[in-house]
Amino acid sequence: MKMLINVPETVVADALRGLAAAHPELTVDVENRVIVRRDAPVAGKVGLVSGGGSGHEPLHGGFVGPGMLSAACPGEVFTSPVPDQMLRAAAAVDSGAGVLFIVKNYTGDVLNFDMAAELAEDEGIQVAKVLVNDDVAVTDSLYTAGRRGTGATLFVEKIAGAAADEGMPLERVAAIARQVNENSRSFGVALSACSTPAKGSPTFDLPPGELELGIGIHGEPGRERRAMMTSGEIAEAAVEAVVEDLRPRNPVLVLVNGMGATPLLELYGFNAEVHRVLAARGVPVARVLVGNYVTSLDMAGASLTICQADEDMLRLWDAPVKTPGLRWGM
């Protein structure tokens, strides 16, 4: 398997050095693995900290900046960051208004963010936490108890980030983040396996002509394996899984997300099919985002995330944002 890397042992550090060179508006601590917006801490503003294993870029480091995260902690590939990273990040962004930890529901992430919250509070930093668990495909999996955290992480980070930028207090920012998560559902499909730098080959066996419905972002098994389907058939399966669980009553935010190796040509075609199926079900779309945002290294495939959004959530979604991975209105 060919990869554009030096050696597997330095792949995360090399990427962080490249991020720092491309984005001088960020402070990137390569040794301690912490990415912080350069103007942090911002007086009177709640700090937002997230993180997780590398390999899902631009999540999370690509979402650090005005309108989204204050800091991110990248772990090794598909491996949780450690509490020391999270504590450093919290200390770097705390202005006295408190810090919100946004945590995807994976066992290592949950345990380490819980430990970091205790350490931060020992140092006088007020911390609140929100758990993202939007994946409807399976309950309990290789990496987690309960539903996995996937595409809704982007919605939570964007909308809560806008609330924090407006100067809302920690309790309110945390409540908005939880509301977004509770109103979001996701479903992913893999057309190929991903390959980690350490292994150098596919992490699971997916024969030619087959796909995996309900895949996780680390290559965890989904609901079932099927013969290859058309884009329209995949859209019908994904929308059904999400809508049957969420049963939206309001207009929805839609994320049509690539898993890392799916070109925009295919993603926009898939988006057309998603809109067709949603319209047939009478679900109005308020906003849509298409692209590779919550990825799984070089996996081919896509995920669908839908958030039932009220007017305030849409207003916060539309608020300006300026990060390496997402920007508008600035």
LOZA-888539 format. One record per residue (C-alpha): residue number from 1; x, y, z. Coordinates in steps of 0.2 Angstrom, whole numbers, plus 2048, in hexadecimal, padded with zeros to 3 digits. Example, Ala and Ser with C-alpha at 12.3 -4.5 7.8 and 13.67 -1.06 7.14 Angstrom:
BEGIN
@k = 1&xx = 83E&yy = 7EA&zz = 827
@k = 2&xx = 844&yy = 7FB&zz = 824
This chain:
BEGIN
@k = 1&xx = 800&yy = 800&zz = 800
@k = 2&xx = 808&yy = 811&zz = 7FB
@k = 3&xx = 806&yy = 81F&zz = 807
@k = 4&xx = 80D&yy = 831&zz = 806
@k = 5&xx = 816&yy = 830&zz = 817
@k = 6&xx = 828&yy = 82F&zz = 81D
@k = 7&xx = 826&yy = 821&zz = 82A
@k = 8&xx = 817&yy = 81C&zz = 834
@k = 9&xx = 81E&yy = 821&zz = 845
@k = 10&xx = 81F&yy = 834&zz = 840
@k = 11&xx = 80F&yy = 835&zz = 835
@k = 12&xx = 805&yy = 840&zz = 842
@k = 13&xx = 814&yy = 84B&zz = 847
@k = 14&xx = 818&yy = 84E&zz = 834
@k = 15&xx = 805&yy = 853&zz = 831
@k = 16&xx = 805&yy = 85F&zz = 840
@k = 17&xx = 815&yy = 867&zz = 839
@k = 18&xx = 80D&yy = 869&zz = 828
@k = 19&xx = 7FD&yy = 870&zz = 830
@k = 20&xx = 807&yy = 87D&zz = 83A
@k = 21&xx = 810&yy = 882&zz = 829
@k = 22&xx = 7FF&yy = 884&zz = 820
@k = 23&xx = 7F6&yy = 88D&zz = 82E
@k = 24&xx = 800&yy = 89A&zz = 838
@k = 25&xx = 7EF&yy = 89F&zz = 840
@k = 26&xx = 7F1&yy = 890&zz = 84A
@k = 27&xx = 7FD&yy = 88B&zz = 858
@k = 28&xx = 803&yy = 879&zz = 855
@k = 29&xx = 80C&yy = 871&zz = 863
@k = 30&xx = 813&yy = 862&zz = 85A
@k = 31&xx = 81C&yy = 85A&zz = 869
@k = 32&xx = 80D&yy = 85B&zz = 874
@k = 33&xx = 800&yy = 858&zz = 867
@k = 34&xx = 7F5&yy = 867&zz = 86A
@k = 35&xx = 7EE&yy = 873&zz = 85D
@k = 36&xx = 7E7&yy = 884&zz = 863
@k = 37&xx = 7E0&yy = 893&zz = 85A
@k = 38&xx = 7EE&yy = 8A0&zz = 85C
@k = 39&xx = 7E3&yy = 8AE&zz = 864
@k = 40&xx = 7DE&yy = 8A2&zz = 873
@k = 41&xx = 7D9&yy = 8A5&zz = 880
@k = 42&xx = 7CB&yy = 8B1&zz = 87A
@k = 43&xx = 7C5&yy = 8BC&zz = 889
@k = 44&xx = 7B4&yy = 8B7&zz = 88F
@k = 45&xx = 7B2&yy = 8A8&zz = 882
@k = 46&xx = 7AF&yy = 896&zz = 887
@k = 47&xx = 7BD&yy = 88B&zz = 880
@k = 48&xx = 7B8&yy = 87C&zz = 875
@k = 49&xx = 7C4&yy = 86D&zz = 875
@k = 50&xx = 7C2&yy = 85D&zz = 86B
@k = 51&xx = 7CE&yy = 850&zz = 865
@k = 52&xx = 7CF&yy = 83E&zz = 860
@k = 53&xx = 7DA&yy = 832&zz = 856
@k = 54&xx = 7E3&yy = 839&zz = 847
@k = 55&xx = 7DD&yy = 832&zz = 836
@k = 56&xx = 7CC&yy = 83B&zz = 835
@k = 57&xx = 7D2&yy = 84C&zz = 82F
@k = 58&xx = 7CD&yy = 85A&zz = 82E
@k = 59&xx = 7C5&yy = 854&zz = 83E
@k = 60&xx = 7CA&yy = 85B&zz = 84B
@k = 61&xx = 7D9&yy = 865&zz = 848
@k = 62&xx = 7D3&yy = 86C&zz = 838
@k = 63&xx = 7C4&yy = 874&zz = 841
@k = 64&xx = 7CE&yy = 87F&zz = 84D
@k = 65&xx = 7CB&yy = 891&zz = 84B
@k = 66&xx = 7BE&yy = 89F&zz = 84D
@k = 67&xx = 7AD&yy = 898&zz = 84C
@k = 68&xx = 7B1&yy = 886&zz = 851
@k = 69&xx = 7BE&yy = 87E&zz = 85D
@k = 70&xx = 7CA&yy = 888&zz = 868
@k = 71&xx = 7D6&yy = 879&zz = 868
@k = 72&xx = 7D8&yy = 867&zz = 862
@k = 73&xx = 7E2&yy = 858&zz = 869
@k = 74&xx = 7E7&yy = 84B&zz = 85B
@k = 75&xx = 7EC&yy = 83A&zz = 861
@k = 76&xx = 7F5&yy = 82D&zz = 857
@k = 77&xx = 7EC&yy = 825&zz = 848
@k = 78&xx = 7DB&yy = 81E&zz = 84E
@k = 79&xx = 7E1&yy = 820&zz = 861
@k = 80&xx = 7DA&yy = 82C&zz = 86E
@k = 81&xx = 7E5&yy = 83B&zz = 873
@k = 82&xx = 7EA&yy = 83A&zz = 885
@k = 83&xx = 7E4&yy = 845&zz = 894
@k = 84&xx = 7F4&yy = 84F&zz = 895
@k = 85&xx = 7F0&yy = 856&zz = 883
@k = 86&xx = 7DF&yy = 85A&zz = 888
@k = 87&xx = 7E4&yy = 863&zz = 898
@k = 88&xx = 7F1&yy = 86D&zz = 88E
@k = 89&xx = 7E4&yy = 872&zz = 882
@k = 90&xx = 7D7&yy = 877&zz = 88F
@k = 91&xx = 7E4&yy = 881&zz = 898
@k = 92&xx = 7E9&yy = 88A&zz = 888
@k = 93&xx = 7D7&yy = 88F&zz = 883
@k = 94&xx = 7CF&yy = 893&zz = 895
@k = 95&xx = 7CB&yy = 8A5&zz = 897
@k = 96&xx = 7C2&yy = 8A2&zz = 8A7
@k = 97&xx = 7B2&yy = 89F&zz = 89E
@k = 98&xx = 7B4&yy = 88C&zz = 89F
@k = 99&xx = 7B8&yy = 87F&zz = 892
@k = 100&xx = 7AD&yy = 873&zz = 888
@k = 101&xx = 7B4&yy = 862&zz = 884
@k = 102&xx = 7AC&yy = 85A&zz = 874
@k = 103&xx = 7AE&yy = 847&zz = 875
@k = 104&xx = 7AA&yy = 83A&zz = 868
@k = 105&xx = 7A3&yy = 82B&zz = 870
@k = 106&xx = 7B2&yy = 81F&zz = 86F
@k = 107&xx = 7B8&yy = 817&zz = 87F
@k = 108&xx = 7CA&yy = 81E&zz = 87F
@k = 109&xx = 7C4&yy = 82F&zz = 87B
@k = 110&xx = 7B7&yy = 82F&zz = 889
@k = 111&xx = 7C2&yy = 828&zz = 896
@k = 112&xx = 7D0&yy = 834&zz = 892
@k = 113&xx = 7C5&yy = 844&zz = 890
@k = 114&xx = 7BD&yy = 83F&zz = 8A1
@k = 115&xx = 7CE&yy = 83E&zz = 8A9
@k = 116&xx = 7D4&yy = 84F&zz = 8A1
@k = 117&xx = 7C4&yy = 857&zz = 8A7
@k = 118&xx = 7C8&yy = 852&zz = 8B9
@k = 119&xx = 7DA&yy = 858&zz = 8B7
@k = 120&xx = 7D4&yy = 869&zz = 8B0
@k = 121&xx = 7C8&yy = 86C&zz = 8BE
@k = 122&xx = 7D6&yy = 868&zz = 8CB
@k = 123&xx = 7DF&yy = 877&zz = 8C2
@k = 124&xx = 7D0&yy = 882&zz = 8C4
@k = 125&xx = 7C9&yy = 880&zz = 8B2
@k = 126&xx = 7B6&yy = 87E&zz = 8B1
@k = 127&xx = 7B3&yy = 870&zz = 8A4
@k = 128&xx = 7A3&yy = 86A&zz = 89C
@k = 129&xx = 7A2&yy = 85B&zz = 891
@k = 130&xx = 796&yy = 855&zz = 883
@k = 131&xx = 797&yy = 844&zz = 87B
@k = 132&xx = 793&yy = 842&zz = 869
@k = 133&xx = 78B&yy = 831&zz = 865
@k = 134&xx = 781&yy = 833&zz = 854
@k = 135&xx = 785&yy = 823&zz = 84B
@k = 136&xx = 775&yy = 819&zz = 848
@k = 137&xx = 77D&yy = 80A&zz = 840
@k = 138&xx = 782&yy = 800&zz = 84F
@k = 139&xx = 780&yy = 800&zz = 862
@k = 140&xx = 790&yy = 7FB&zz = 86B
@k = 141&xx = 79F&yy = 7F7&zz = 860
@k = 142&xx = 7B2&yy = 7F4&zz = 860
@k = 143&xx = 7B6&yy = 805&zz = 866
@k = 144&xx = 7A7&yy = 80A&zz = 871
@k = 145&xx = 799&yy = 807&zz = 87C
@k = 146&xx = 789&yy = 80E&zz = 874
@k = 147&xx = 788&yy = 818&zz = 864
@k = 148&xx = 798&yy = 81E&zz = 85C
@k = 149&xx = 79C&yy = 830&zz = 859
@k = 150&xx = 79E&yy = 835&zz = 847
@k = 151&xx = 798&yy = 843&zz = 83B
@k = 152&xx = 78E&yy = 84D&zz = 848
@k = 153&xx = 79E&yy = 852&zz = 850
@k = 154&xx = 7A0&yy = 85F&zz = 842
@k = 155&xx = 78E&yy = 866&zz = 846
@k = 156&xx = 792&yy = 866&zz = 858
@k = 157&xx = 7A3&yy = 86F&zz = 856
@k = 158&xx = 79C&yy = 87C&zz = 84A
@k = 159&xx = 78C&yy = 880&zz = 853
@k = 160&xx = 793&yy = 880&zz = 864
@k = 161&xx = 7A2&yy = 88A&zz = 85E
@k = 162&xx = 797&yy = 897&zz = 858
@k = 163&xx = 78E&yy = 898&zz = 868
@k = 164&xx = 79E&yy = 89A&zz = 871
@k = 165&xx = 7A4&yy = 8A8&zz = 866
@k = 166&xx = 794&yy = 8B1&zz = 86A
@k = 167&xx = 799&yy = 8B1&zz = 87C
@k = 168&xx = 78C&yy = 8A5&zz = 883
@k = 169&xx = 790&yy = 89D&zz = 894
@k = 170&xx = 797&yy = 88C&zz = 895
@k = 171&xx = 787&yy = 884&zz = 89B
@k = 172&xx = 77E&yy = 88B&zz = 88C
@k = 173&xx = 78C&yy = 886&zz = 87F
@k = 174&xx = 78B&yy = 874&zz = 887
@k = 175&xx = 778&yy = 873&zz = 886
@k = 176&xx = 779&yy = 879&zz = 873
@k = 177&xx = 786&yy = 86C&zz = 870
@k = 178&xx = 77B&yy = 85E&zz = 878
@k = 179&xx = 76C&yy = 864&zz = 86E
@k = 180&xx = 775&yy = 862&zz = 85E
@k = 181&xx = 77B&yy = 851&zz = 862
@k = 182&xx = 76A&yy = 84B&zz = 868
@k = 183&xx = 763&yy = 851&zz = 857
@k = 184&xx = 770&yy = 849&zz = 84C
@k = 185&xx = 772&yy = 838&zz = 844
@k = 186&xx = 77F&yy = 830&zz = 839
@k = 187&xx = 781&yy = 821&zz = 82E
@k = 188&xx = 791&yy = 81C&zz = 824
@k = 189&xx = 795&yy = 811&zz = 815
@k = 190&xx = 7A6&yy = 80A&zz = 811
@k = 191&xx = 7AA&yy = 805&zz = 7FF
@k = 192&xx = 7BC&yy = 801&zz = 804
@k = 193&xx = 7C6&yy = 7FE&zz = 813
@k = 194&xx = 7D2&yy = 80B&zz = 81A
@k = 195&xx = 7E5&yy = 808&zz = 81D
@k = 196&xx = 7EE&yy = 80E&zz = 82C
@k = 197&xx = 800&yy = 814&zz = 82A
@k = 198&xx = 806&yy = 807&zz = 837
@k = 199&xx = 7FE&yy = 7F8&zz = 82F
@k = 200&xx = 801&yy = 7FE&zz = 81D
@k = 201&xx = 7F2&yy = 7F4&zz = 816
@k = 202&xx = 7DF&yy = 7F3&zz = 818
@k = 203&xx = 7D9&yy = 7F2&zz = 82A
@k = 204&xx = 7CB&yy = 7E6&zz = 825
@k = 205&xx = 7C6&yy = 7DB&zz = 816
@k = 206&xx = 7B9&yy = 7E2&zz = 80A
@k = 207&xx = 7B8&yy = 7D8&zz = 7FB
@k = 208&xx = 7B6&yy = 7E0&zz = 7EA
@k = 209&xx = 7A4&yy = 7E3&zz = 7E5
@k = 210&xx = 79F&yy = 7E4&zz = 7F7
@k = 211&xx = 79B&yy = 7F3&zz = 803
@k = 212&xx = 799&yy = 7F4&zz = 816
@k = 213&xx = 789&yy = 7FD&zz = 81C
@k = 214&xx = 78B&yy = 806&zz = 82D
@k = 215&xx = 79E&yy = 807&zz = 82E
@k = 216&xx = 7A6&yy = 810&zz = 83C
@k = 217&xx = 7B4&yy = 81D&zz = 839
@k = 218&xx = 7C2&yy = 811&zz = 83F
@k = 219&xx = 7BC&yy = 803&zz = 833
@k = 220&xx = 7B1&yy = 7FB&zz = 840
@k = 221&xx = 7A4&yy = 7EF&zz = 839
@k = 222&xx = 793&yy = 7F6&zz = 834
@k = 223&xx = 782&yy = 7EE&zz = 833
@k = 224&xx = 784&yy = 7E3&zz = 824
@k = 225&xx = 78E&yy = 7E0&zz = 814
@k = 226&xx = 786&yy = 7E1&zz = 803
@k = 227&xx = 78A&yy = 7E0&zz = 7F1
@k = 228&xx = 78F&yy = 7F1&zz = 7EA
@k = 229&xx = 780&yy = 7FC&zz = 7E9
@k = 230&xx = 77C&yy = 80C&zz = 7DE
@k = 231&xx = 77E&yy = 81D&zz = 7E6
@k = 232&xx = 76B&yy = 81F&zz = 7E6
@k = 233&xx = 769&yy = 80E&zz = 7EF
@k = 234&xx = 776&yy = 813&zz = 7FC
@k = 235&xx = 76E&yy = 824&zz = 7FF
@k = 236&xx = 75D&yy = 81A&zz = 802
@k = 237&xx = 765&yy = 80F&zz = 80F
@k = 238&xx = 76E&yy = 81D&zz = 818
@k = 239&xx = 75F&yy = 829&zz = 818
@k = 240&xx = 754&yy = 81B&zz = 81E
@k = 241&xx = 760&yy = 817&zz = 82D
@k = 242&xx = 762&yy = 829&zz = 832
@k = 243&xx = 750&yy = 82F&zz = 830
@k = 244&xx = 747&yy = 820&zz = 838
@k = 245&xx = 752&yy = 823&zz = 847
@k = 246&xx = 751&yy = 836&zz = 848
@k = 247&xx = 73F&yy = 839&zz = 841
@k = 248&xx = 743&yy = 84C&zz = 83D
@k = 249&xx = 735&yy = 858&zz = 83E
@k = 250&xx = 73F&yy = 868&zz = 83A
@k = 251&xx = 74A&yy = 86C&zz = 82B
@k = 252&xx = 75A&yy = 863&zz = 82C
@k = 253&xx = 76D&yy = 866&zz = 82B
@k = 254&xx = 775&yy = 859&zz = 81F
@k = 255&xx = 787&yy = 854&zz = 81F
@k = 256&xx = 78C&yy = 849&zz = 810
@k = 257&xx = 79D&yy = 844&zz = 815
@k = 258&xx = 7AB&yy = 83B&zz = 80C
@k = 259&xx = 7B5&yy = 82E&zz = 815
@k = 260&xx = 7C6&yy = 834&zz = 80E
@k = 261&xx = 7C7&yy = 82C&zz = 7FD
@k = 262&xx = 7B7&yy = 831&zz = 7F5
@k = 263&xx = 7B8&yy = 83F&zz = 7E8
@k = 264&xx = 7AC&yy = 84D&zz = 7E8
@k = 265&xx = 7A5&yy = 848&zz = 7D7
@k = 266&xx = 79E&yy = 838&zz = 7E0
@k = 267&xx = 799&yy = 842&zz = 7F0
@k = 268&xx = 78F&yy = 84F&zz = 7E7
@k = 269&xx = 786&yy = 841&zz = 7DD
@k = 270&xx = 782&yy = 838&zz = 7EE
@k = 271&xx = 77C&yy = 849&zz = 7F5
@k = 272&xx = 770&yy = 84A&zz = 7E6
@k = 273&xx = 769&yy = 839&zz = 7EB
@k = 274&xx = 768&yy = 83D&zz = 7FD
@k = 275&xx = 75E&yy = 84C&zz = 7F9
@k = 276&xx = 752&yy = 842&zz = 7EE
@k = 277&xx = 74F&yy = 835&zz = 7FC
@k = 278&xx = 74C&yy = 843&zz = 809
@k = 279&xx = 740&yy = 84C&zz = 7FE
@k = 280&xx = 737&yy = 83C&zz = 7FB
@k = 281&xx = 735&yy = 83A&zz = 80E
@k = 282&xx = 72F&yy = 84C&zz = 810
@k = 283&xx = 73F&yy = 851&zz = 819
@k = 284&xx = 744&yy = 863&zz = 815
@k = 285&xx = 756&yy = 868&zz = 814
@k = 286&xx = 75C&yy = 878&zz = 81C
@k = 287&xx = 76F&yy = 877&zz = 819
@k = 288&xx = 77B&yy = 86B&zz = 811
@k = 289&xx = 78D&yy = 868&zz = 812
@k = 290&xx = 796&yy = 85C&zz = 806
@k = 291&xx = 7A8&yy = 857&zz = 807
@k = 292&xx = 7B6&yy = 84D&zz = 810
@k = 293&xx = 7B4&yy = 853&zz = 822
@k = 294&xx = 7B4&yy = 844&zz = 82E
@k = 295&xx = 7BF&yy = 837&zz = 825
@k = 296&xx = 7C6&yy = 826&zz = 828
@k = 297&xx = 7D8&yy = 828&zz = 820
@k = 298&xx = 7D6&yy = 821&zz = 80E
@k = 299&xx = 7C5&yy = 818&zz = 810
@k = 300&xx = 7BA&yy = 81A&zz = 801
@k = 301&xx = 7A8&yy = 81D&zz = 806
@k = 302&xx = 79C&yy = 82A&zz = 80D
@k = 303&xx = 792&yy = 82E&zz = 81C
@k = 304&xx = 782&yy = 837&zz = 81F
@k = 305&xx = 77E&yy = 842&zz = 82E
@k = 306&xx = 76E&yy = 84B&zz = 831
@k = 307&xx = 76A&yy = 858&zz = 83E
@k = 308&xx = 758&yy = 85D&zz = 842
@k = 309&xx = 75C&yy = 870&zz = 844
@k = 310&xx = 752&yy = 87E&zz = 84C
@k = 311&xx = 754&yy = 890&zz = 846
@k = 312&xx = 761&yy = 894&zz = 854
@k = 313&xx = 76B&yy = 885&zz = 84F
@k = 314&xx = 76A&yy = 88A&zz = 83C
@k = 315&xx = 76F&yy = 89C&zz = 841
@k = 316&xx = 77F&yy = 895&zz = 84B
@k = 317&xx = 783&yy = 88A&zz = 83C
@k = 318&xx = 783&yy = 899&zz = 830
@k = 319&xx = 78E&yy = 8A3&zz = 83C
@k = 320&xx = 79F&yy = 8A7&zz = 835
@k = 321&xx = 7AD&yy = 89A&zz = 837
@k = 322&xx = 7BF&yy = 89A&zz = 832
@k = 323&xx = 7C9&yy = 88A&zz = 834
@k = 324&xx = 7D4&yy = 880&zz = 829
@k = 325&xx = 7C6&yy = 874&zz = 825
@k = 326&xx = 7B6&yy = 87E&zz = 825
@k = 327&xx = 7B4&yy = 891&zz = 822
@k = 328&xx = 7A7&yy = 89D&zz = 81C
@k = 329&xx = 7A1&yy = 8AE&zz = 821
@k = 330&xx = 7B1&yy = 8B5&zz = 826
